Amino acid sequence: MHNKPQSNSGRLAFIDWVRGLAAVIMLQGHTFNSFTRTDLRDKGPYMLSQFVGGLPPAMFLFLTGITFAFLMDSQDKQNVSAGKKIWAAVKRSRYLFVIAFLFRIQLYVFGYPTSPFNEIARVDILNCMGLAMLVFAPMAVFTTRERIRLCTVLGVLIAGLAPVVTMINTASIPWLVRAYVFPDLNYFGFFPWASFLAFGMVVGGILRVVKHEDMQRTMLWMMAIGMALAAFAHHLSSLPYSIYPKVDFWLDSPGLITIKLGFVLCLLALAYLWVNLASAQRWSLFRQLGTTSLLVYWVHIELVYGRWFGLWKESLSVAQVAVYTVLLIALMTLLSVLRTRYKSVRSFFGAPAVPEASRASGD
């Protein structure tokens, strides 16, 4: 397949496209989780919504890993000292921790006096990102090619050790440490979620070393690898035996991590082909939401789980929740457009508002 050369902005806009797709999946998952009637939660629509809704955290962590690798690669090219490289990575981690705590404080204030105070320290996906980036900050001292190899190994180790970490007796470990480190269905612990950030750093490094003319071929290989990983992991997970004494598929299974990784790789490849070959100059809902995903995440949590629509919590039919979901996506899109194009809202359906050349959102 041959295509005329694309600009760097077109080359990297597909990352925002995937981030926006993750945002839409997240919006529907949280809406169904908050508003669907309890007697409908064992039915197909709700179960499908929650099954698909489990993918966005992996997507967000993976894409954060890509932009984290971009940061380290840019530091390499500027020939800065090792200490400054690590400090730049630590500052990115610090930023996410600050945002995470401000977010939880805002939820507590808006929910006062019914919201529990310990929710401020809740380990959500932003906290997981911050910790993972802090742990991986020393990767900045390596070259991009070295980082690709090292992060591959680290990603496999984190995913592979998750069932082992689960078996550790945590009775004497403070709950906050448990929430940040250990697998838990209520939190985003380092094990196994940080593996997605590591694998994202691998792909981010690859995107920086692959020549432009080889990008399409690389993406096709990425899609093939993603499909193979998902199929292989699904096969292994269905076997009646395991190398682990105990493993919970939905909590700490390396198989589930690999299946999700395979899906994310396929989505990334499809997004690249779509953005660069089919819709480079069209306005895109996914790309729009992807450029403001943090804002969308912040606002929608309050609208979905806050007290604003408390009368509807766990009381709507599937059709009613679907309507609410569409309205919420429309509202988040309007908010995103106002954020990125507040100087010229009339250009809403014009060329997509992609961040400055050679950068992806979050780079």
Rosetta blueprint (number, residue, H / E / L):
1 M L
2 H L
3 N L
4 K L
5 P L
6 Q L
7 S L
8 N H
9 S H
10 G H
11 R H
12 L H
13 A H
14 F H
15 I H
16 D H
17 W H
18 V H
19 R H
20 G H
21 L H
22 A H
23 A H
24 V H
25 I H
26 M H
27 L H
28 Q H
29 G H
30 H H
31 T H
32 F H
33 N H
34 S H
35 F H
36 T E
37 R L
38 T H
39 D H
40 L H
41 R L
42 D L
43 K L
44 G H
45 P H
46 Y H
47 M H
48 L H
49 S H
50 Q H
51 F H
52 V H
53 G L
54 G L
55 L L
56 P H
57 P H
58 A H
59 M H
60 F H
61 L H
62 F H
63 L H
64 T H
65 G H
66 I H
67 T H
68 F H
69 A H
70 F H
71 L H
72 M H
73 D H
74 S H
75 Q H
76 D H
77 K H
78 Q L
79 N L
80 V L
81 S L
82 A H
83 G H
84 K H
85 K H
86 I H
87 W H
88 A H
89 A H
90 V H
91 K H
92 R H
93 S H
94 R H
95 Y H
96 L H
97 F H
98 V H
99 I H
100 A H
101 F H
102 L H
103 F H
104 R H
105 I H
106 Q H
107 L H
108 Y H
109 V H
110 F H
111 G H
112 Y L
113 P L
114 T L
115 S L
116 P L
117 F H
118 N H
119 E H
120 I H
121 A H
122 R L
123 V L
124 D L
125 I H
126 L H
127 N H
128 C H
129 M H
130 G H
131 L H
132 A H
133 M H
134 L H
135 V H
136 F H
137 A H
138 P H
139 M H
140 A H
141 V H
142 F L
143 T L
144 T H
145 R H
146 E H
147 R H
148 I H
149 R H
150 L H
151 C H
152 T H
153 V H
154 L H
155 G H
156 V H
157 L H
158 I H
159 A H
160 G H
161 L H
162 A H
163 P H
164 V H
165 V H
166 T H
167 M L
168 I L
169 N L
170 T L
171 A L
172 S L
173 I L
174 P L
175 W H
176 L H
177 V H
178 R H
179 A H
180 Y H
181 V H
182 F L
183 P L
184 D L
185 L L
186 N L
187 Y L
188 F L
189 G L
190 F H
191 F H
192 P H
193 W H
194 A H
195 S H
196 F H
197 L H
198 A H
199 F H
200 G H
201 M H
202 V H
203 V H
204 G H
205 G H
206 I H
207 L H
208 R H
209 V H
210 V L
211 K L
212 H H
213 E H
214 D H
215 M H
216 Q H
217 R H
218 T H
219 M H
220 L H
221 W H
222 M H
223 M H
224 A H
225 I H
226 G H
227 M H
228 A H
229 L H
230 A H
231 A H
232 F H
233 A H
234 H H
235 H H
236 L H
237 S H
238 S L
239 L L
240 P L
241 Y L
242 S L
243 I L
244 Y L
245 P L
246 K L
247 V L
248 D L
249 F L
250 W L
251 L L
252 D L
253 S L
254 P H
255 G H
256 L H
257 I H
258 T H
259 I H
260 K H
261 L H
262 G H
263 F H
264 V H
265 L H
266 C H
267 L H
268 L H
269 A H
270 L H
271 A H
272 Y H
273 L H
274 W H
275 V H
276 N H
277 L H
278 A L
279 S L
280 A L
281 Q L
282 R L
283 W L
284 S L
285 L H
286 F H
287 R H
288 Q H
289 L H
290 G H
291 T H
292 T L
293 S H
294 L H
295 L H
296 V H
297 Y H
298 W H
299 V H
300 H H
301 I H
302 E H
303 L H
304 V H
305 Y H
306 G L
307 R L
308 W L
309 F L
310 G H
311 L H
312 W H
313 K L
314 E L
315 S L
316 L E
317 S L
318 V H
319 A H
320 Q H
321 V H
322 A H
323 V H
324 Y H
325 T H
326 V H
327 L H
328 L H
329 I H
330 A H
331 L H
332 M H
333 T H
334 L H
335 L H
336 S H
337 V H
338 L H
339 R H
340 T H
341 R H
342 Y L
343 K L
344 S L
345 V H
346 R H
347 S H
348 F L
349 F L
350 G L
351 A L
352 P L
353 A L
354 V L
355 P L
356 E L
357 A L
358 S L
359 R L
360 A L
361 S L
362 G L
363 D L
